[in-house]
């Protein structure tokens, strides 16, 4: 599984969205973590704009004052979420990896 992390310092800029989509596409990421978002609410539309395809799920810890948010987006074909947890400054997910096709 290819996992990429990105320190965004805010994800509201469409130029950053394009950069993230490019990184995900070029590197073939199956899971993507974004650190330091300034978003209090993460929507499916935002996740789609960042990832570029609809077959995704996401989990996030919202931004809260000076504490920046965290976002994890993943391809549903690669990972099935079975448990999750988040709090101030952390986000965790547990699940099952799909076997890569031979």
C-alpha distance (Angstrom), angle and dihedral (degrees) to the residues before:
residue distance angle dihedral
X1 . . .
X2 3.80 . .
X3 3.80 113.7 .
X4 3.80 122.4 -177.0
X5 3.80 128.2 -170.6
X6 3.79 124.0 -159.2
X7 3.81 130.2 -171.1
X8 3.79 99.3 -143.1
X9 3.81 103.8 174.4
X10 3.77 85.1 -151.9
X11 3.78 127.8 -9.2
X12 3.79 99.1 -147.3
X13 3.78 95.9 98.6
X14 3.84 114.9 96.3
X15 3.82 89.5 -147.6
X16 3.82 88.8 60.8
X17 3.82 89.6 47.7
X18 3.80 89.8 55.8
X19 3.82 91.2 48.1
X20 3.80 91.4 50.4
X21 3.84 92.3 49.1
X22 3.79 89.1 49.7
X23 3.82 92.9 50.7
X24 3.81 91.9 47.1
X25 3.82 91.6 48.9
X26 3.80 97.5 43.7
X27 3.78 95.9 45.0
X28 3.81 96.2 38.1
X29 3.80 92.9 -126.7
X30 3.77 117.8 -168.1
X31 3.80 94.7 -174.7
X32 3.79 128.6 26.3
X33 3.80 128.7 -169.0
X34 3.79 120.4 -162.6
X35 3.79 117.8 -162.7
X36 3.79 127.5 -158.7
X37 3.78 100.3 18.0
X38 3.79 115.4 169.6
X39 3.81 92.6 -145.7
X40 3.78 121.1 118.8
X41 3.81 91.2 -171.9
X42 3.80 126.6 33.4
X43 3.81 116.4 -159.2
X44 3.79 133.3 -167.1
X45 3.82 88.5 -111.6
X46 3.81 91.2 57.7
X47 3.82 91.8 46.8
X48 3.80 90.6 49.0
X49 3.82 90.2 49.6
X50 3.81 90.0 51.7
X51 3.82 98.3 42.1
X52 3.80 101.0 32.2
X53 3.83 100.0 -139.3
X54 3.81 134.1 72.8
X55 3.82 99.5 -131.1
X56 3.80 95.0 89.0
X57 3.76 143.4 110.1
X58 3.78 128.3 -160.1
X59 3.77 143.9 -164.8
X60 3.79 126.6 -165.3
X61 3.77 147.1 177.8
X62 3.82 107.0 -143.6
X63 3.78 125.7 -124.5
X64 3.80 111.3 -99.1
X65 3.81 116.7 -170.9
X66 3.80 109.3 -63.5
X67 3.80 90.9 -7.9
X68 3.81 106.0 92.3
X69 3.78 122.7 -142.6
X70 3.78 131.5 -110.8
X71 3.80 127.8 -140.6
X72 3.79 132.0 -167.7
X73 3.82 120.2 -169.2
X74 3.79 123.8 -178.7
X75 3.77 141.8 177.7
X76 3.83 109.8 -105.3
X77 3.80 90.0 -144.2
X78 3.84 90.8 61.5
X79 3.81 104.6 37.8
X80 3.81 135.2 29.7
X81 3.80 113.9 -158.8
X82 3.81 114.6 -134.1
X83 3.81 101.1 164.2
X84 3.78 139.1 8.5
X85 3.77 141.5 179.8
X86 3.78 136.9 177.9
X87 3.76 141.3 175.3
X88 3.77 141.3 157.0
X89 3.79 104.8 -30.3
X90 3.80 100.4 -4.6
X91 3.78 143.2 73.5
X92 3.79 126.7 -174.7
X93 3.76 134.0 -173.5
X94 3.76 133.2 -174.2
X95 3.73 127.6 -168.2
X96 3.73 151.3 117.5
X97 3.78 125.1 -64.2
X98 3.76 115.5 -138.6
X99 3.78 113.0 -126.3
X100 3.74 113.4 -107.6
X101 3.78 113.8 -111.4
X102 3.78 114.2 -108.1
